[in-house]
Amino acid sequence: MISVYESLHQYLRKRPQPVLPRASELCREVTEMLRETSRSMDFRELYWLLGKPDFQALLSAHDTVAQKDYDPILPPLPDDIPEDEEALRIVCLVKNKHPLGATIKCHEVTGSIVIARVIRGGLADRSGLLFAGDQLVEVNGIPVTGLEPEQIIQLMVTLEM
């Protein structure tokens, strides 16, 4: 678990950057140059390809992604992790207007909050990150130990979108 966490932090330090933040502008410049020097058939074909709406849409999508940071912010790894801890996964699901697609319950023996079931087609199912039986430790950094399932659901509903 710690090696996975370290790998994620190493990725964040070495995060690959787009070669160009604004490929659309470069495309416009090249198109302008090709229009002025479009003597050969190859130049005309390239001019035609660069001007196609689907290519322009692709460049626009590239530029949008290149200018934003979509990586999750990972909380620091706690120092007091027991050596015999089986596994701990940090899961980041981006909340939207749709429900999470999972139900929670209080474990009969331990009293901890666990995922009771994952509803097919929901956010939890599509992400592949949550499974029935997973223990819920915190929500957005708020510990849920000792809370009732209804309180946790209310907490998740009231969190900012």
C-alpha atoms as one frame of an Amber mdcrd trajectory, in Angstrom:
protein
   0.000   0.000   0.000   2.805   2.386   0.837   4.567   1.607  -2.444   1.375
   2.460  -4.365   1.103   5.713  -2.438   4.761   6.538  -3.143   4.271   5.712
  -6.836   1.357   8.140  -7.033   3.408  10.884  -5.398   6.322  10.161  -7.742
   3.912  10.496 -10.689   2.712  13.823  -9.305   6.316  15.080  -9.100   7.125
  13.923 -12.658   3.690  14.607 -14.127   3.941  14.615 -17.919   3.213  18.015
 -19.407   1.618  18.724 -22.791   4.119  19.799 -25.411   1.952  22.795 -26.276
  -0.761  24.368 -24.125  -2.461  25.893 -27.176  -2.229  23.578 -30.181  -5.147
  25.361 -31.870  -3.111  28.560 -32.182  -0.216  26.689 -33.752  -2.628  25.033
 -36.180  -3.979  28.458 -37.209  -0.447  29.730 -37.781   0.465  26.701 -39.895
  -2.795  26.990 -41.844  -2.042  30.653 -42.564   1.450  29.774 -43.782   0.071
  26.976 -45.966  -2.508  29.292 -47.512   0.256  31.667 -48.562   2.492  28.915
 -49.983  -0.033  26.346 -51.182   1.647  25.554 -54.478   1.992  21.800 -54.127
  -0.752  19.214 -53.818   0.649  18.058 -50.446   0.396  21.555 -48.987  -3.180
  21.897 -50.186  -4.126  18.532 -48.700  -2.545  19.428 -45.339  -4.366  22.779
 -45.417  -7.646  20.931 -46.049  -7.001  18.393 -43.237  -6.061  21.049 -40.675
  -9.225  22.984 -41.476 -11.634  20.071 -40.968 -14.087  20.612 -38.068 -13.312
  17.253 -36.423  -9.587  18.053 -36.326 -10.338  21.512 -34.946 -12.525  19.914
 -32.241  -9.705  17.503 -31.345  -7.269  20.396 -30.942  -9.792  22.323 -28.883
 -10.264  19.341 -26.548  -6.467  18.975 -26.272  -6.094  22.623 -25.314  -8.839
  22.386 -22.699  -7.220  19.379 -21.042  -3.696  20.808 -21.342  -4.633  23.915
 -19.385  -6.335  22.205 -16.435  -5.162  20.011 -13.581  -7.410  16.956 -13.261
  -5.246  14.932 -10.863  -6.694  14.185  -7.425  -5.160  15.788  -4.353  -3.892
  12.996  -2.137  -3.924  13.483   1.624  -0.679  12.724   3.440  -0.195   9.099
   4.477  -0.720   8.738   8.245   2.407   7.958  10.268   0.645   5.570  12.639
  -0.260   2.788  10.183   0.038  -0.557  11.987   2.550  -3.000  10.517  -0.077
  -5.776  10.408  -2.595  -3.619   8.516  -4.039  -5.743   5.718  -4.710  -3.049
   3.137  -5.732   0.563   2.934  -6.917   2.142  -0.291  -7.402   5.831  -0.801
 -10.279   6.221  -3.226 -11.159   9.507  -4.881 -14.577   9.690  -6.524 -15.646
  13.025  -7.969 -19.122  13.847  -6.760 -21.725  14.937  -9.266 -25.503  15.302
  -9.255 -25.996  11.547  -9.573 -26.005   9.212  -6.576 -22.879   7.294  -5.598
 -24.448   3.970  -6.506 -23.548   2.140  -3.334 -25.269   1.414  -0.049 -23.582
   1.387   3.358 -24.343  -0.390   6.603 -22.955  -0.858  10.074 -20.998  -4.142
  10.359 -22.755  -6.424  12.866 -19.590  -7.552  14.645 -17.084  -4.687  14.406
 -19.512  -1.764  14.256 -17.522  -0.215  11.411 -19.226   1.287   8.369 -18.911
  -0.931   5.294 -20.131  -0.877   1.717 -23.198  -3.127   1.750 -23.596  -3.333
  -2.009 -22.511  -1.609  -5.199 -25.332  -0.842  -7.597 -24.633  -1.861 -11.189
 -24.134   1.114 -13.498 -23.651   3.632 -10.678 -20.594   5.815 -10.134 -19.049
   3.341  -7.679 -19.541   0.456 -10.122 -18.215   2.375 -13.126 -15.140   3.515
 -11.210 -14.250  -0.033 -10.161 -12.850   1.381  -6.912 -15.461   0.333  -4.331
 -16.549  -3.188  -3.471 -19.077  -4.743  -1.122 -17.389  -5.267   2.234 -14.972
  -2.321   1.912 -14.716  -0.374   5.146 -15.451   3.357   4.986 -12.977   5.255
   7.170 -13.506   8.871   6.157 -15.344  11.083   3.681 -13.447  14.117   2.346
 -11.068  13.912   5.304 -13.887  13.680   7.865 -13.606  10.502   9.996 -16.820
   8.456  10.032 -15.935   6.184  12.958 -18.832   6.137  15.405 -21.315   7.704
  12.991 -24.512   5.993  11.936 -25.021   5.201   8.227 -27.776   7.820   8.013
 -25.388  10.489   9.342 -22.751   9.527   6.779 -25.280   9.648   3.954 -26.339
  13.113   5.094 -22.677  14.142   5.217 -22.136  12.948   1.655 -25.268  14.711
   0.426 -24.282  18.046   1.965 -20.682  18.058   0.678 -19.901  20.618  -1.997
 -20.209  19.471  -5.594
